[in-house]
Amino acid sequence: MTSVITRFPPSPTGALHVGSARTALFSYLFARSKGGKFLLRIEDTDRERSRQEYTDQILEAMRWLGLEWDGDVVYQSKNEAAHRAASERLLKQGSAYRCFCTEEMLEAKRVAMRTQGRPYRYDGTCRNVDPAESERRAAAGEKFVVRVRKPEGGMTYRDLLHGEIKLRGEDLDDIILMKSDGRPLYHLAVVCDDIAAGVTHVIRGDDHLDNTPKQMVVYQALGAPLPEYIHIPLILGSDKKRLSKREGAENVLDYRAAGFQPDAVLNFLALLGWSHPESREILTKAELIGAFSVDRVGTAAAVFDQTKLRFLNGKHIHDRPPADRARMLADFLKTRGETPPDLKDLAAMIEVNGQRGDTLAEIADYIRFLWERPKAYDEAAVAKFLAGKAELIEKIRCEFEALADFEGESIEIFFRDFAERQGVKFKDVGQAIRVMLTGKSVSPPIFQSAAVLGRVETLLRIDAAQSLMKR
């Protein structure tokens, strides 16, 4: 049995977005689930729009996601000689021909067909130009493109997801393989490269369904066996329109910068069109590989749900031990140019935080006060919980200084009793402490936070809040 070989062929004309990442993931999972190979090819033949910065970004995003590829990255532009050789072979065997129609002539044909309400297809004007005449005109310097001859009787192919697809002869076209400047076009280049790589399965979005018959014509002309095709559904936004940046079609690395975890992003993307046989939703990359199969992929468009992505990301973070989360958060903070606390201290801070925050950025925001003193105080919180309460605040400070057991639960029990003795609401005591220690009215459990801060830092922060109240 032939080993499965899939490929992901991004174009470096833009960053890697989630739709393309989902396609890469499905190609990766299919290959890995079959014990096959997953190849990466950069389709950089569009010289005007391709940029090295996009190539670098794509490679970085693939590595961050953990979609490791087999062998070296292939750069399509380096295969142009092979593409030209294939075009020459097709010309010699009569499967392709030179087309001398000018752009003005072709535009007139397009207008005429639009007027008749027909989709544009080349009318074959140059199909029957005598080969000797074609050679003479080319030698004389007349500009031409190379077109492949479509089969007259149409064709049928089987998509592993959509089943049998039939195309009539009039649905096909004599597509251009080589431009007039001698540069190969997409359909020739991709077929030549897939043949050279031994690709057995082409997995891509169903917006490529129209491209498949064009490439099949090239396969047949070159006498090469067809790969299996799997056209996966598109991803839509909540408005049921094609995914936009506003709905989540962001540069994949933007999710890294926001504190999302690669396993969570993969988990989420996998569930956009595929379902686990046991309906499980929280899955590692290894579990995705073990469970993936094409028959679990649907044909309906998937809807991007930012809320679900956040939920899955939170689960992938909070289901890890505090020590692991500390390492993840420390690495994240370093990428943002911040200096994280010692890992042991950070783990204690994370434990106090509990399940708060769905991203590393949010978790950092929740607990940053534990290693950074407040630079400002929420004015509304100060007015509500500190203003006019200088005497109560001084008593709170004294009690903190005198506490024998500076441990979270003990501190909370003590201040519940303190509130009762002072004849004030426990909530007001807790909120006053919260504002003094964090500068905010919302935070992780404040008494456990005080224990993490320690007695000295707690007293210093209360002193700072008292100084603020005296201004």
C-alpha positions as CSV (number, residue, x, y, z in Angstrom):
1,M,0.0,0.0,0.0
2,T,1.3,3.5,-1.0
3,S,2.3,5.6,2.0
4,V,0.1,8.7,2.5
5,I,1.8,12.0,1.6
6,T,-0.1,15.3,2.1
7,R,1.2,18.8,1.6
8,F,0.4,22.3,2.8
9,P,1.2,25.0,0.2
10,P,0.8,28.5,1.5
11,S,1.5,31.5,-0.6
12,P,3.8,34.1,1.1
13,T,1.6,37.0,0.0
14,G,0.2,37.4,3.5
15,A,0.3,36.1,7.0
16,L,-0.9,32.6,8.0
17,H,-4.6,33.0,9.0
18,V,-6.8,30.6,10.9
19,G,-8.6,29.3,7.7
20,S,-5.3,28.3,6.2
21,A,-4.1,26.9,9.5
22,R,-7.1,24.7,9.7
23,T,-6.4,23.3,6.3
24,A,-2.8,22.7,7.3
25,L,-4.0,21.0,10.5
26,F,-6.3,18.6,8.6
27,S,-3.6,17.7,6.1
28,Y,-1.2,17.1,9.1
29,L,-3.7,15.0,11.1
30,F,-4.6,12.9,8.1
31,A,-1.0,12.2,7.2
32,R,0.0,11.5,10.8
33,S,-3.1,9.3,11.5
34,K,-2.0,7.1,8.5
35,G,1.6,7.0,9.5
36,G,2.4,9.1,6.4
37,K,4.3,12.3,5.5
38,F,3.3,15.9,5.8
39,L,5.1,18.3,3.5
40,L,5.4,22.1,3.4
41,R,5.8,24.0,0.2
42,I,6.0,27.7,-0.1
43,E,4.3,28.7,-3.3
44,D,6.3,31.9,-4.1
45,T,5.9,32.1,-7.9
46,D,4.0,35.4,-7.6
47,R,7.1,37.5,-7.6
48,E,5.2,40.8,-7.3
49,R,3.3,39.9,-4.2
50,S,5.5,37.4,-2.4
51,R,7.5,38.7,0.6
52,Q,10.2,37.1,2.7
53,E,8.6,38.5,5.8
54,Y,5.5,36.5,5.1
55,T,7.5,33.3,4.5
56,D,9.2,33.8,7.8
57,Q,5.9,34.4,9.5
58,I,4.3,31.3,8.0
59,L,7.2,29.1,9.2
60,E,7.1,30.7,12.6
61,A,3.4,30.1,12.9
62,M,3.6,26.5,11.8
63,R,6.4,25.8,14.3
64,W,4.4,27.5,17.1
65,L,1.3,25.4,16.3
66,G,3.5,22.3,16.4
67,L,2.7,21.3,12.8
68,E,6.1,19.9,12.1
69,W,6.7,18.9,8.5
70,D,8.8,16.2,7.0
71,G,12.0,17.0,5.0
72,D,13.0,20.4,3.9
73,V,10.7,23.3,3.0
74,V,10.1,23.3,-0.8
75,Y,10.2,26.7,-2.5
76,Q,8.1,26.5,-5.7
77,S,10.1,29.3,-7.4
78,K,13.2,27.0,-7.4
79,N,11.3,24.5,-9.5
80,E,10.6,26.8,-12.5
81,A,13.0,24.9,-14.7
82,A,11.1,21.7,-14.1
83,H,7.8,23.5,-14.8
84,R,9.1,24.9,-18.1
85,A,10.4,21.4,-19.1
86,A,6.9,20.0,-18.4
87,S,5.3,22.7,-20.6
88,E,7.8,21.9,-23.4
89,R,7.0,18.2,-23.2
90,L,3.3,18.9,-23.4
91,L,3.8,21.0,-26.5
92,K,5.8,18.3,-28.2
93,Q,3.3,15.6,-27.5
94,G,0.4,17.8,-28.6
95,S,-1.3,17.9,-25.3
96,A,-0.7,21.7,-25.2
97,Y,-0.5,24.4,-27.8
98,R,0.7,28.0,-28.2
99,C,-2.0,30.7,-28.1
100,F,-1.2,33.9,-29.9
101,C,-4.5,35.7,-29.0
102,T,-3.8,39.2,-27.7
103,E,-5.3,40.5,-24.5
104,E,-7.5,42.8,-26.5
105,M,-8.9,39.8,-28.5
106,L,-9.5,37.9,-25.3
107,E,-11.2,40.8,-23.6
108,A,-13.6,41.1,-26.6
109,K,-14.4,37.4,-26.2
110,R,-15.1,37.8,-22.5
111,V,-17.4,40.7,-23.1
112,A,-19.3,38.8,-25.8
113,M,-19.8,35.8,-23.5
114,R,-20.9,38.0,-20.6
115,T,-23.4,39.7,-22.9
116,Q,-24.8,36.2,-23.7
117,G,-24.9,35.3,-20.0
118,R,-22.3,32.6,-20.4
119,P,-19.3,32.0,-18.2
120,Y,-16.0,32.7,-20.0
121,R,-14.2,29.8,-21.7
122,Y,-11.5,30.2,-24.3
123,D,-13.1,29.5,-27.7
124,G,-10.1,27.5,-29.0
125,T,-9.1,30.0,-31.7
126,C,-5.4,28.8,-31.7
127,R,-6.2,25.1,-30.9
128,N,-5.7,24.0,-34.5
129,V,-2.9,26.3,-35.6
130,D,-0.5,24.0,-37.6
131,P,2.5,23.0,-35.3
132,A,5.0,24.2,-38.0
133,E,3.2,27.6,-38.2
134,S,3.1,27.8,-34.4
135,E,6.9,27.2,-34.3
136,R,7.5,29.9,-37.1
137,R,5.4,32.5,-35.3
138,A,7.1,31.8,-32.0
139,A,10.6,32.0,-33.6
140,A,9.7,35.3,-35.2
141,G,9.1,36.7,-31.7
142,E,5.3,36.8,-31.6
143,K,4.1,36.7,-28.1
144,F,2.2,33.6,-26.9
145,V,1.0,31.7,-23.9
146,V,0.9,27.9,-23.6
147,R,-2.6,26.3,-23.1
148,V,-3.4,22.7,-22.2
149,R,-6.0,20.9,-24.3
150,K,-9.1,20.0,-22.3
151,P,-10.7,16.6,-22.8
152,E,-13.8,17.0,-25.0
153,G,-15.9,14.5,-23.2
154,G,-15.7,16.0,-19.7
155,M,-14.4,14.1,-16.7
156,T,-15.5,12.5,-13.4
157,Y,-13.6,12.3,-10.2
158,R,-14.3,11.2,-6.6
159,D,-13.8,13.5,-3.7
160,L,-13.4,11.5,-0.4
161,L,-15.8,14.0,1.3
162,H,-18.2,15.0,-1.4
163,G,-18.4,11.8,-3.4
164,E,-18.5,11.6,-7.2
165,I,-18.3,14.9,-9.1
166,K,-19.0,15.0,-12.8
167,L,-18.0,17.8,-15.2
168,R,-19.2,18.3,-18.7
169,G,-16.8,19.2,-21.5
170,E,-18.3,22.8,-21.6
171,D,-17.5,23.1,-17.9
172,L,-13.8,22.8,-18.7
173,D,-11.4,25.2,-20.3
174,D,-8.1,25.3,-22.1
175,I,-6.3,26.9,-19.2
176,I,-3.0,28.8,-19.5
177,L,0.0,26.9,-18.2
178,M,2.8,29.4,-19.2
179,K,2.6,33.2,-19.4
180,S,3.9,35.1,-22.4
181,D,7.1,36.0,-20.4
182,G,7.9,32.2,-20.0
183,R,6.8,32.0,-16.4
184,P,4.7,29.0,-15.2
185,L,1.3,29.6,-13.8
186,Y,-0.3,28.1,-10.7
187,H,-2.1,25.1,-12.2
188,L,1.0,23.8,-13.9
189,A,3.4,24.5,-11.0
190,V,1.2,22.9,-8.4
191,V,0.7,19.8,-10.4
192,C,4.3,19.4,-11.3
193,D,5.4,19.9,-7.7
194,D,2.8,17.5,-6.3
195,I,3.8,14.8,-8.8
196,A,7.5,15.3,-7.9
197,A,6.7,15.0,-4.2
198,G,4.6,11.9,-4.7
199,V,1.5,13.6,-3.0
200,T,-1.2,11.1,-2.6
201,H,-3.9,13.2,-1.0
202,V,-4.8,16.9,-1.6
203,I,-6.7,18.4,1.3
204,R,-7.9,22.0,0.8
205,G,-10.9,24.2,1.2
206,D,-14.0,23.6,-0.9
207,D,-13.5,27.0,-2.5
208,H,-10.9,25.1,-4.6
209,L,-13.5,22.8,-6.1
210,D,-13.3,24.8,-9.3
211,N,-9.5,24.4,-9.4
212,T,-9.5,20.6,-9.2
213,P,-10.7,19.8,-12.7
214,K,-8.2,22.3,-14.2
215,Q,-5.4,20.5,-12.4
216,M,-6.8,17.1,-13.3
217,V,-6.5,18.1,-17.0
218,V,-2.8,18.8,-16.4
219,Y,-2.3,15.5,-14.5
220,Q,-3.9,13.6,-17.4
221,A,-1.8,15.4,-20.0
222,L,1.4,14.6,-18.1
223,G,0.3,10.9,-17.8
224,A,0.5,11.0,-14.0
225,P,-2.0,9.3,-11.6
226,L,-4.4,11.6,-9.8
227,P,-4.2,12.1,-6.1
228,E,-7.2,11.7,-3.9
229,Y,-9.0,14.9,-3.2
230,I,-10.7,16.1,0.0
231,H,-12.3,19.5,-0.1
232,I,-13.1,20.6,3.4
233,P,-15.9,23.2,4.3
234,L,-15.1,26.8,4.7
235,I,-15.1,28.6,8.0
236,L,-17.8,31.3,8.4
237,G,-18.2,34.1,10.8
238,S,-21.2,34.3,13.2
239,D,-23.0,36.3,10.4
240,K,-22.7,33.2,8.2
241,K,-20.5,35.1,5.8
242,R,-16.9,34.2,4.9
243,L,-14.7,34.7,7.9
244,S,-13.4,38.2,8.3
245,K,-10.7,39.6,10.6
246,R,-13.4,41.2,12.7
247,E,-14.8,37.7,13.3
248,G,-11.5,36.0,14.1
249,A,-9.6,35.5,10.8
250,E,-6.5,36.9,12.4
251,N,-2.8,36.2,11.8
252,V,-2.2,33.0,13.8
253,L,0.6,34.6,15.7
254,D,-1.8,37.3,17.0
255,Y,-3.3,34.5,19.1
256,R,0.1,33.7,20.5
257,A,0.6,37.3,21.4
258,A,-2.8,37.4,23.1
259,G,-1.8,34.4,25.3
260,F,-3.5,31.5,23.5
261,Q,-1.9,28.1,23.7
262,P,-1.0,26.2,20.5
263,D,-2.7,23.0,21.6
264,A,-5.9,24.9,22.3
265,V,-5.8,26.6,18.9
266,L,-5.3,23.2,17.2
267,N,-8.1,21.7,19.3
268,F,-10.4,24.5,18.3
269,L,-9.5,24.4,14.6
270,A,-10.0,20.6,14.5
271,L,-13.5,21.0,15.8
272,L,-14.3,23.4,13.0
273,G,-15.7,20.8,10.6
274,W,-14.6,17.6,12.4
275,S,-16.0,15.8,15.4
276,H,-14.5,13.3,17.8
277,P,-16.1,9.8,17.6
278,E,-16.9,10.0,21.4
279,S,-18.0,13.7,21.1
280,R,-15.0,14.7,23.3
281,E,-14.0,18.4,23.0
282,I,-10.9,18.8,25.1
283,L,-8.1,17.1,23.0
284,T,-4.4,17.3,22.8
285,K,-2.5,17.1,19.5
286,A,-1.7,13.5,20.1
287,E,-5.3,12.7,20.8
288,L,-6.4,14.5,17.6
289,I,-3.9,12.4,15.6
290,G,-5.2,9.2,17.2
291,A,-8.9,10.0,16.5
292,F,-8.8,11.8,13.2
293,S,-10.6,10.3,10.2
294,V,-12.1,11.9,7.1
295,D,-15.5,10.2,7.7
296,R,-15.9,12.5,10.7
297,V,-15.5,15.6,8.6
298,G,-18.8,17.3,7.7
299,T,-19.7,19.0,4.5
300,A,-21.5,22.0,6.0
301,A,-19.5,25.2,6.6
302,A,-18.2,25.6,10.2
303,V,-18.9,28.7,12.2
304,F,-16.1,30.4,14.1
305,D,-17.0,30.8,17.7
306,Q,-14.6,33.1,19.6
307,T,-16.3,32.2,22.9
308,K,-15.6,28.5,22.4
309,L,-12.0,29.2,21.5
310,R,-11.5,31.1,24.7
311,F,-13.2,28.3,26.7
312,L,-10.9,25.6,25.2
313,N,-7.9,27.8,25.8
314,G,-8.8,28.2,29.4
315,K,-9.2,24.5,29.8
316,H,-5.9,23.8,28.2
317,I,-4.2,26.2,30.6
318,H,-6.1,25.5,33.9
319,D,-6.1,21.7,33.5
320,R,-2.3,21.8,33.8
321,P,-0.5,21.8,37.2
322,P,0.5,25.2,38.7
323,A,4.2,24.5,38.0
324,D,3.4,24.0,34.3
325,R,1.2,27.0,34.2
326,A,4.0,29.0,35.8
327,R,6.4,28.0,33.1
328,M,3.9,28.9,30.4
329,L,3.1,32.3,31.9
330,A,6.8,33.1,32.5
331,D,7.6,32.3,28.8
332,F,4.7,34.4,27.7
333,L,5.8,37.4,29.9
334,K,9.3,37.1,28.5
335,T,8.0,37.3,24.9
336,R,6.4,40.6,25.9
337,G,9.6,42.0,27.3
338,E,8.5,41.5,31.0
339,T,10.6,40.0,33.7
340,P,8.5,37.3,35.5
341,P,8.8,36.4,39.1
342,D,10.6,33.3,40.3
343,L,8.8,30.2,39.0
344,K,8.0,29.0,42.5
345,D,6.5,32.3,43.5
346,L,4.7,32.5,40.2
347,A,3.1,29.1,40.8
348,A,1.9,30.2,44.2
349,M,0.3,33.3,42.6
350,I,-1.3,31.2,39.9
351,E,-2.7,28.9,42.5
352,V,-4.3,31.8,44.3
353,N,-5.8,33.0,41.0
354,G,-7.7,29.7,40.5
355,Q,-9.5,29.4,37.2
356,R,-9.7,33.1,36.4
357,G,-8.7,34.2,32.9
358,D,-9.0,32.3,29.6
359,T,-5.7,33.5,28.2
360,L,-2.2,34.0,29.5
361,A,-2.6,37.7,29.0
362,E,-5.8,37.7,31.1
363,I,-4.2,35.6,33.8
364,A,-1.2,38.0,33.9
365,D,-3.5,40.9,34.3
366,Y,-5.3,39.2,37.2
367,I,-2.2,38.5,39.2
368,R,0.3,41.2,38.1
369,F,-0.5,43.1,41.3
370,L,1.2,40.3,43.2
371,W,4.6,41.2,41.8
372,E,4.0,44.9,40.8
373,R,2.7,47.5,43.2
374,P,-0.3,49.4,42.0
375,K,0.7,52.4,39.9
376,A,-2.8,53.9,40.2
377,Y,-6.0,53.3,42.2
378,D,-9.5,53.0,40.8
379,E,-11.1,56.3,41.7
380,A,-14.6,54.9,42.1
381,A,-13.3,52.1,44.4
382,V,-11.3,54.5,46.5
383,A,-14.4,56.7,46.9
384,K,-16.6,53.8,47.9
385,F,-14.3,51.7,50.1
386,L,-11.5,54.0,51.5
387,A,-12.8,57.6,51.6
388,G,-13.7,58.7,55.1
389,K,-12.4,55.5,56.6
390,A,-9.0,56.5,57.9
391,E,-9.6,55.1,61.4
392,L,-10.8,51.7,60.1
393,I,-7.8,51.5,57.7
394,E,-5.4,52.2,60.5
395,K,-7.0,49.4,62.6
396,I,-6.7,47.0,59.6
397,R,-3.0,47.9,59.3
398,C,-2.4,47.3,63.0
399,E,-4.1,43.9,62.9
400,F,-2.1,42.9,59.8
401,E,1.1,43.9,61.6
402,A,0.1,41.9,64.7
403,L,-1.2,38.7,63.0
404,A,0.6,35.6,64.3
405,D,-0.4,33.4,61.4
406,F,0.0,35.1,58.0
407,E,-1.8,32.4,56.0
408,G,-4.7,33.0,53.7
409,E,-7.5,31.1,55.4
410,S,-6.4,32.2,58.9
411,I,-6.3,35.8,57.7
412,E,-9.8,35.6,56.4
413,I,-11.1,34.0,59.6
414,F,-9.4,36.7,61.6
415,F,-10.9,39.6,59.6
416,R,-14.4,38.1,59.7
417,D,-14.1,38.3,63.5
418,F,-12.6,41.7,63.2
419,A,-15.5,43.0,61.1
420,E,-17.9,41.7,63.7
421,R,-16.0,43.3,66.5
422,Q,-15.9,46.6,64.7
423,G,-19.6,46.5,63.7
424,V,-18.9,46.8,60.0
425,K,-19.7,44.5,57.1
426,F,-17.1,41.9,56.3
427,K,-17.5,42.8,52.6
428,D,-16.5,46.4,53.3
429,V,-13.4,45.3,55.2
430,G,-12.4,42.9,52.4
431,Q,-13.0,45.5,49.7
432,A,-11.0,48.1,51.6
433,I,-8.1,45.6,51.8
434,R,-8.5,44.7,48.2
435,V,-8.3,48.3,47.0
436,M,-5.2,49.0,49.1
437,L,-3.4,45.9,47.9
438,T,-4.4,45.8,44.3
439,G,-5.6,49.3,43.4
440,K,-8.8,47.7,42.0
441,S,-12.2,46.5,43.3
442,V,-11.9,43.1,41.6
443,S,-9.1,40.6,42.1
444,P,-8.4,37.0,43.1
445,P,-9.2,36.1,46.7
446,I,-7.7,39.0,48.6
447,F,-6.7,37.2,51.9
448,Q,-4.9,34.5,50.0
449,S,-3.3,37.2,47.9
450,A,-2.1,39.0,51.1
451,A,-0.5,35.7,52.2
452,V,1.4,35.5,48.9
453,L,2.4,39.1,49.2
454,G,3.7,38.6,52.7
455,R,3.4,40.8,55.8
456,V,6.1,43.4,54.8
457,E,4.7,44.0,51.3
458,T,1.1,44.0,52.6
459,L,2.0,46.7,55.2
460,L,3.9,48.8,52.6
461,R,0.9,48.8,50.3
462,I,-1.4,49.8,53.1
463,D,1.0,52.6,54.0
464,A,0.9,53.8,50.3
465,A,-2.9,53.8,50.3
466,Q,-2.9,55.8,53.6
467,S,-0.6,58.4,52.1
468,L,-2.9,58.7,49.1
469,M,-5.9,59.3,51.4
470,K,-4.0,62.1,53.2
471,R,-3.4,64.1,50.0
